[in-house]
Amino acid sequence: MEFGAWPHVRGNLASARQNASAFLDGLLPEDYRAQLARQNWGTTWAGTGDAYRRLADLNISRKEYDEATEAWLCALTAFEVARRVVADDDPRRANVSAKVENCLQRIGLCFGHEVECVQIACGDLGAFLAYYLPAGTPNSRAPAVICVSNEEEKGVTLLGRLLPVVIGRGMSVLVVSHEHIANQARGGSQIVLSHCLDHLSVRPDVNSGRIGIYGDGLSASLATDFAVYDRRIAAAVCDGGIWNWTRSRKSIDWMTSTDDGAERNMESGHRSRLARLPNCPILVVAGGRGVVSVSEAIKLQSDCMAARIDVDLVVPQLIRGGVCEEVDNFVSSDACTFRWLEQKLAREPTPERVVG
């Protein structure tokens, strides 16, 4: 496919994200496998992000702060597209990530509430830094979401991707890196995430009864474990127990001696029991570089519907570029994810479900 540089950028976030989404949906596998094409796309989208940054600076000089904010968010979207289309070993990937961090440092000047760098103290497990973006709704206690980056990215990278979709939804986000959560002894990840939840719960601008968790990539499994461990979680974007189920299924030799019908019944029952353990609605994002395959996610949702368990499913548009490389439409996927979180966290928590 062909994609030319935008001759004139305008700080319209909805339009910028529509263009990014259309570009990602229009990618063909044969295009994505062509190294020269990927280099050209990376250059085009990084250049587009730079153009938005210049527009933001121009708007700041004019004291047009709302317009500057929109331009910064457009820049973050363009840079995220650039990061995804270039190869993992392309040095420009790190350069684009540095530009994302620069955007995040400066964007607070525009919309009046800066991203805070907060320290999460975890007792004997030490402390680490996380990023907190307040909802920007003064004199009110807003819902909040703990967001854990995937295993390949820092928290700041995830924040740059999510900021354009979170702004204006009336929810705060606390973004943490996968390495700070996953690199713990058995059970330590749940304890660390509980400290994150404690941090949010005592903030005067957060509604402690409406806090959710979102795990990206392998962190989706951590989000499931935490939703089971800490009953205060009101909504979870997680793997629904599929990662643990897939691993445990391989070690259950006795299942191989049953007939196909009995085995399917046992599998369905086990899946629904795992999904029932969190005391909150869950959303499973399937495909891409995450831990949940589309086929397993569909089976989980079917089993949960039969058991009347609140499980929703998002399957983003996915382009396969080779044996191991994939790029998904993060624009549409993130929009669906945070629309779901916004809806679920707008409700007051329901009484605890009885686990059967």
N, C-alpha and C positions, 0 to 999 in steps of 0.2 A: 504494500500500500504506500501511497505517497502522503507526506505530511510536510507542509511548508511552515516557516516561521510566521507568527502573527505580525503583520506589519505595524499594527497599532494595538497596544494593550490598554485596556480600560479596567479600572479597579472594581469590577463587578464579580463578586465571588460566585454567585449562582452560575453565571455564564462561564467563568473559568473552570469550574468543576464539571459542568456539562461537557465542555470541550475535552477535558482530561478523560472523563468517563467514555466519551465517544471514541477517542483515540485508542484507549485500552481495549474497548469492545471490538474495535476494527482490526486489531492485530491478527495476523495470520501466522500459524506455526512456521511456515517457510520464510516469512519475513523476519520473524523473531530469531531464527537460527542464523540469519545473515549478519556476520559480525560488523560489516561496514554500515548496514542499515541501523544497527543498534548504536553504533558510534554517532551516526548522524542524528538519530532521535535524542540521544543523550545531550549532544551539543545544542540541539534546538530547544529542548525543554529547560536545560540549565540557562541558556540565553534568555528564554522567556521569563524565568524566575528573576534573573538579573534586571530585566526591563521593569518588572513589577517592583523590585526594590528601588529602582531609580524613581519610579512614579510615587512610591511611598515617601521618599525623601522630598520630592517636589511638593507633595501635599502637606508635609510637616512644615516646610518653609512657608507655606501659605496659611498655616494654622488650620488646615482642614483635616482635623484629626480622625473623624469618622471615615473619610475617604482614604486616609493613610492606612488605617486599620484594615480596611477591605483589601487594599493593595498588598499589604504584608501577608494576609491570609491567602491571596491568590499566588504570591511568590512561594509560600510553603507548599501549596498544592503542586505547582510546577516542578519544584525541586524534588518532591516525592516521586513524581513520574520519572524524572531524570534518574533518580537513584535506582529505580526498579528496572529500567530498560538497559542500563549499562551492565556489563558483566561484573560478577562479584570481585574479580581480581583487577578490574579497571581502576587505576589510580584516581580517576575523576570521581569515583564514588565517594571517597573520603573527602574530596574537595567540596562536593555538593553537601555532604553531611556537615561540614564546617560552616557552610553558608546558612544551613538550617539553624544551627546554634546561634549565629550572628543575628538572624531574624528574630529569634526568640528573645534575645537580650534587648533588642530595640523596640519590639512591638508594644511593650508595656507603656512606652512613652505616648502611645497613640490612644489606647482605649482606657487608660486611667487606673487599671488594676494590674500590676505586674505579676508575672509568674514568680512565685516565691520558691526559693530553695530552702527546704526545711530539713531538719535533722530528726530522724526516727530513732529513738533510743530503745534498744531491745534487751536491756538487762545484761545478763552474762553472755548473750550472743553478740554484743557490741552495738554499734550504731552505724547508720549510713544516711546519705543524702537522697532526698526525693524532691519532686517538683509538684508544687500545689498551685492550681489555677482556681481562684474563687469564682463563684457563679456571677458575681457582679450585681447581685440584687440586695442593696443595702436594707438594713432593718428587717431582714427576713431570714429564716433558716431554710436553706435549700438542700435538695438531695445531693449526694456525692457518690463518686465511683472511684474505686481503687483500680488503676490500670497497670498491668504488669507486662513489660515488653517481651518480645519473643527472645529465644535463646541466642540469636545472632546480633541483636541490637541493644543499644543503650536506651535508658529511659528517655533521654532528651530527644532521640530520634523518633520514638513513638509519640512524644508530646508534639513534635513538629507536624506529624501526620494527622493527629487527632484535633489539634487546635481549631482548624477551619470548620470541622463538623460539630465541635462542642460549643463554640461561641454562640450565644443566643438561646441555648436550650434551658437555661435556668438551673444548671447543675454544676457543681464543683468537681474537679478531678484531681486525684493524687496519683502521679505517675512514678513508678518505681522500676528499676532494672531487674531483669530476670536473674542476673548473677547474685544480687543481694538476697533474693528469696530462695533460689534453688540450691545454692552452695551451703547447705546446712545439714546437720546430722538428721537422722530419721525423726520426723515430727517437727523439726525446727522451722520448716517453711510456714506451717500453720501458726506457729508462735509469732514469727516475724510479721506475718500478715495481720495477726490479731493486734499487734502493737500499732500497725498502720491504721487499723480500724479505731483503736483507742484514741489515736491522735486526731482523727476526724471527729469522733464522737464528742470530744470536749471543746471543739471549736464553736464559738458562738454563732457562726454563720452557716453551720451544718445541722441538718435535721438528723439526729442520731438514729431515728427509726427508719430512715430511708437511704441506706448506704448499700451500694451494689459493688460487684467485682467483675472485672473484665480481664481475661487472660489471653494474650496473643501467642500464637504458635504453641510450643510445648507448655507455655504458662497456662494454657487452657486446662491442662490436667491439674496444675497447682490450684487453679480457681475452683475446680470441682472439690478437691480435697478440703479446701478452706471453707467452702459453703457448707460442707458436712460438719466440719469441726466447730465452726462458730455460727451459732444459730441466729446471730444478729443480722446476718446478711439478708437483704430484702430482694435481691435479684442477682443472677449470676450468668455471665457469658463464659461458657466453659465447654468441656468436652463431654459432659454428661456421664462420666465414668468409663468412656469407651477405651481410653488408653490403658487403664488398669484392667478392664475386662479383656482386651485383646491379649495382654500379657498373661493374664491368669488362665485364659482359655487354652493356651498352648501347653500349659502344665497339667491340665486335667485329663489324664489318660483314660479315665473310666468313661468319658463321654464317647470315645471312639467305638465302644462296644455296644452302643444303643442303635436302634434303627433311626432313620433320618427324621421321621415325624417326632419321635420322642426327643431327639437331640434339638430340633428346632424349638420345641416347647420349652425345654430347659434353658436354651439360649435366650428366648424371649423373656422368660420369667426372670432370669438373672439380670438382663439389661434393664428391665423395668424396676427391679429392686434397687439397682445402683442409682438410677435416675431419681428414685423416690427419696433417697437419703438426704439430699439438700432440702432444707425447709423453706424453699422459695422457688419462684418460677425460674426456668433456665432457658438459655438460648444457645444453640450449638451452631458454630460457623464451620462448615465443612468444605474440604477441598483446599487448594493452594498449598502452602508450605506448612500448614497446621498438622495436628496429629490425628485429625478425624477424616476418614475417607467418606466420600459422598454416599457410598453404598451402606456403610455401617451407620451413618447418621440417619439415613432414610429408614433403616430397620429399627433404630432406636425410637424415632418419632412414631412409627407405626405401633410398636409395642407399648409405648407410653400413652398413645391415644386410646388403645384398647383398655389400658389400666386407669384411664382418666387422670393422667399426670400432666402437669402444665409444662410441656416442652415444645419450644418453637425451633425452627431450622432456617438458616440462611446458607445458600449455596451461591457464592459469587461467580461471575463470568471468569473462566480460567483459560489461559493460553499456555500450551505446553511447547517449550522451546527446544527440548532435547530430552535425554534420558533423565536428567536430574533437575533441569531448570524449569521453573514455572513462574508466570507472572499473573496475578489476579487483579481484578478491577477493585482496588481498595476504595475508590470513591463511592461506588454503589454499596459495597459491603459495609463500610463504616457508617454510611447514612442509615442503612437498615438497622445496624447494631445499636446505634445511639438513639434512633427513633424508638426502638423497642425498650431500651433502658429508660428513656424519658417517660414512656407510657407506664411501665411497670413501677417506677419509683414515684410516680405521681399519686399512687394509691397508698393508703395506710397499710401497714403489714397485716397479713391475715394470721389467724391463730395457727399454732403449730399443727402440722399434719401428723397423723399417727402412722408410724412406719410399720408396715406389715411384714 
